[in-house]
Amino acid sequence: MEENTTLELPSQESALALSGDREENLKLLSKQTGARVVLRGQDLFIQGTPNQIELCTRLVRSLSDLWIAGKPITNVDILTARHALDTQRQDELSEMRQDILAKNRRGEEIRAKTFRQRSYIKAIRSHDLTFCIGPAGTGKTFLATILAAQSLLANDYERLILTRPAVEAGEKLGFLPGDLQQKINPYLRPLYDALYEVIEPEKIANLMERGIIEVAPLAYMRGRTLNRSFVILDEAQNTTPAQMKMVLTRLGFKSRMVVTGDITQTDLPMHQQSGLNVAKNILQNVEGIAFCNLSQADVVRNPLVQRIVAAYESHDK
């Protein structure tokens, strides 16, 4: 037998936050709990069986620290909250939401959205070398760059070095206009984008001119020893085993390195092994090195991206 219950939200802002864009959050709450969820003004109507209503009510209340403050709620927030309810990890969920990494230039909070992202952040904070492997949109590069930028601004490190192989360019690199820096900039754009979230563009330009922030192709790492540096190697699936060994052995004193990549999106020639895959097999059990694996459940972009990744994963099985 179906029943009804009503939750009164404290403000219009909280109602908008809970509802989400085009009521996407309400649809997901309904899908996750089986209850019918309707918002009228500041009143949230929940209809269904007693069990459905109880689950939906608990799920909505587990998000209350977000919607009470009028903070944006994403589908990932809802799915993580549901997972926390299922696994009795509500306290851990609360801690995760309180651990604000930074605020972007629009004043929005940057934090882990899933438990695996939270574990990834903890690994970076506690290990000199962290590998993170996962599909597009899971925040691998973004979270590492945010943590690196915050550490740099706090003077924990003297330099921030962002690097990635320009495998996609191949011989075509020479046909691009401009000098070498202008040629490689398109391949380093994701790293710039993350920096721009927390540092003013003018300040980034100044830090780059002084060599405090360095964004460079992987070839620039050879022969260097990187002391007191925070190093991020992005798109590591496109390194060869020799390149991976080369960059890992650049790590100097009081330095930290994060290596990110997606093994399923290798652009190397068919016969060439991925340095990321080889490193995972060789270094998996080496003390002081952390390996983190993210999945399609950790995708924090448009919800459609999560469904795309899931479809490809299912097709490849």
N, C-alpha and C positions, 0 to 999 in steps of 0.2 A: 504494500500500500504506500502510495506516495504522500509525502508531507512537504511543508514549506517552512522556511525560516528566513529572517531578514537581518542583515547586518547593516547598521547605520555607520557610514563613514564620516570622519570628522570635518571634512572640507571638500570643496569642489576639486582642489588640487590633488587630494588623495584619491578621489574617485577617478580622475583622469589618469593618474599614475597606475592605478590598479587595472583600469580598463585597457590601456595600451592603444597603440595606433589602430584605428578601425576595429576596435574591440578584439584585437587578436589575443590579448591575455585572457579575456573572458572565454573565448572559444577554446583555448588550451586548458583552462581550468575545468571546463566542462568535459573535454576529451580525457583528461587525466583522472577525473573522479566519477564520471557518468551522470553527474547532476546537471540540471539545467540552470544556467547562471545568467541573470539579467540585471542590468544596472539602470535604475531610474533616479536621476538626480544623484543624491548621496546615499540612496538605499540600494543595497545589494540583495537581490532576491535569489534564494537557492531552493530549488525544487528537486525532489527525488526520494529514494528510499532513505530510511534513517541512517544506514551505513554510508550511502553516497553523500548525504548532507553533512554527516560528521566529518568525513574525509575532506570534503570541500572546505568546510569551515576551518578545520585545522590547517589546511594548506593556505588559505587566505590569511589566517592569523600568523602563520609562520613567515609571511611576507610583510607583516605590519610595520617593521622598522623601516621599510622602504616606502610604502605608500603613505604612512602617516607623515613622513617628511616630504612627500611629493616627489620622491626620486624616481627616475624612469625605471620601469621593471621590464625585463626582457624575457623571451621564452626560455632562455637558459636559466635565469633566476628561478622561474617556476619549476622547471624540470629538476634543478638541483635541490630545491626545497622539497619536492616530492621524494626524491632519493633520500634526503635527510630524514624524512618521516618514516620511510620504509626501513631504514637502517639504524634508527635511533641515534642520529648524529646531529641533533638540533643544536647542541652546545657548540660543536665544531663549526656548524653553519653560521652561528652568531659571531664566533671569533673571526671567521673568514670575512664576513661583511664589515667588521670593525677594523680590519687590517687594510687601511687605505694606502696604496703605494704612492699615489700622487693625485693632484688635480690638474686636469688639462687646462689649456688657455681659455676654455669656455666655462671653467669652474666646475666641470663634471668630475666625479670621483672615478679613479682608475683602481680597480681591485680585481682579485681573482673572482671568476664567476662559477667555477666548478671545483670539486674537491681535487681533481687531478691537476688543475692549474695551481691550486693552493700548494700541493705537494711539490710542483715544479718550482714555485717561488721559494719554498723552504729549502729546496736542494741548492738553488743558486746562492742563497744566503749562507749556506753552511759548507759548501764544497768549492774548491779551487777550480774544478773542471766539471761541468755539467753538460750532458747530452740530452737533447729533447727531440724526440721523433714523433711526428704526427702529421695529419693532413692539413690542407690549407684552411685558414680561418680559425685555428685553435689558439692563436695568440702566442705561438712559440717565439717569434722574433719580436713582436710588440712588447710583451711582458719583460723579456730580457733587456731590451733597449730602454724601457722605462726605468728598470732597476739600475741599469748602468748609468743613465743620465742623472738619477737621483744620487748615486754614489759619487759621481764626478762633482756634482754641485756641492756635495757635503765634504769635498776634499779628501775622500777616502782613497782616491786614485788620482794620479797625475795626468793620465791620458785615457781617452775612450777610443778604441779602434774597432771599426765596423768593416768587415770584409766579406766577400763572397766571390766564388768563381764566376767568370763571365763566359761560361760554356755555351750559352744560347747564342752568343755573338759569332763564335767561330771565325771564319775568314771574313765574314761580312762586316766585322768591326771596322776594318780599314775604309769601308765605303761610307761610314757615318761622317757627318760634317764635324768640324771643330778639332781641338787638341785632344789628347788622351783622356783628360778628366771629363771633358764634354762627351766623349764617346762612351765612357763607362757609366756616366750618370744614370741613364735609363735603367741599368741593371741594379743600381744601388738605391733606387727610388724608395722601395719599402722601408729601408733603414732611415732615410731622411724623413719620411712621413711620420714614423714613430717619434723621432726627435722633435719634430715640429709640434707635437701634441703638448709637450711640457716646457719647451724652451723657445723663446722668441727667435724668429728667423735671423734678425740682426745679430743677436748674441751668438747663434750658431755660426754665422759667418765669421765673427770675430774669433771664436774659439778654434775654428778651422784654420784661420790665417796664422794663429799662434801655435798650431800643431797640437792643441789639447784635444781636439776631436779630429780623428783621421778616418776618412771613408775611402777605402782603396780596394782594388782587385787583389785577389789572393797572391798573385805573382810578386806583389810588393813586400810580402812577409818573409821571403827567403833571405837567410843570412842575418836576421835581426834577433835580438834578445829583448823581450818586452817586459821590463820591470815596472812595477807600480802602475799597471795598466789593466783596464777592463776590456777584454777582447770578445767580440761576438763574431762567430763564423756562421753566416747564413747560407741557405741552400747547399748544405754540406753534402747532400746526396750527389751533387755534381762534381765532387772532388775525386781525384784518383787516389788509390791507397798511398802513393808516394807523396802527393800533395797534403793529404790528411796528416801523415806522420810528420811532414815538414812543419805544418802550422802548429800542431800540438806540442812539438818540441821547442817552439819559440817562447813558451810560457816561462816568465822569469820570476824573480822574488816579489812577494807581496802583490801578485797579480791574480786575476780571475778570468776564466774563459768559459763561454757558453757556446755550444755547437748545436745548431738547429737544422732540421731537414725533414724531408718527406721521402722515404725510400720508394714509395710508389710512383714518384714523379721524376725519375732520373732522365736527364737529357744526354747522358754519355752515349758513345757508340755501343751497339749491341754487345760487342765482345769485351767491353771494358767493365771491370768490377767497380762498384761504388766504394769510395773510401769510407763513407759513413757506415755501410754494411760491414766492411772489413773491421773497422774500429770497434763496432758493437760486438762482434764475435771475439775479438782479441782482448778488449778492455773491460768486458762486462763485469768481471769479478775483481778488478784491481781496486785496492783500498784507496779511498779518497776521491774516487770518480763516481758521479751519480748519473744514472740513466733514467729518464722520465719518458713515458709513453702516453701520448694524448690520442683520442679517437674522435670519431664523428660526433660523439655526444658532447665534446668540448668545443665544438664550433660556435663562435660567438659573433658571427656575421649575420647577414640576412638569413632567416630560418630556412629559406630555400637552399642555401649553401649546404646546410646540414643534410637535407634530403638528397642533394646531388651526390655528396660524399658517400652517404649510405648506399645509394643506388650503385655507384661504381664499386664499392667494397663488395656488395652482394654479387655483382656481375663477375668480379675477379675470382670469387671463391670456386 
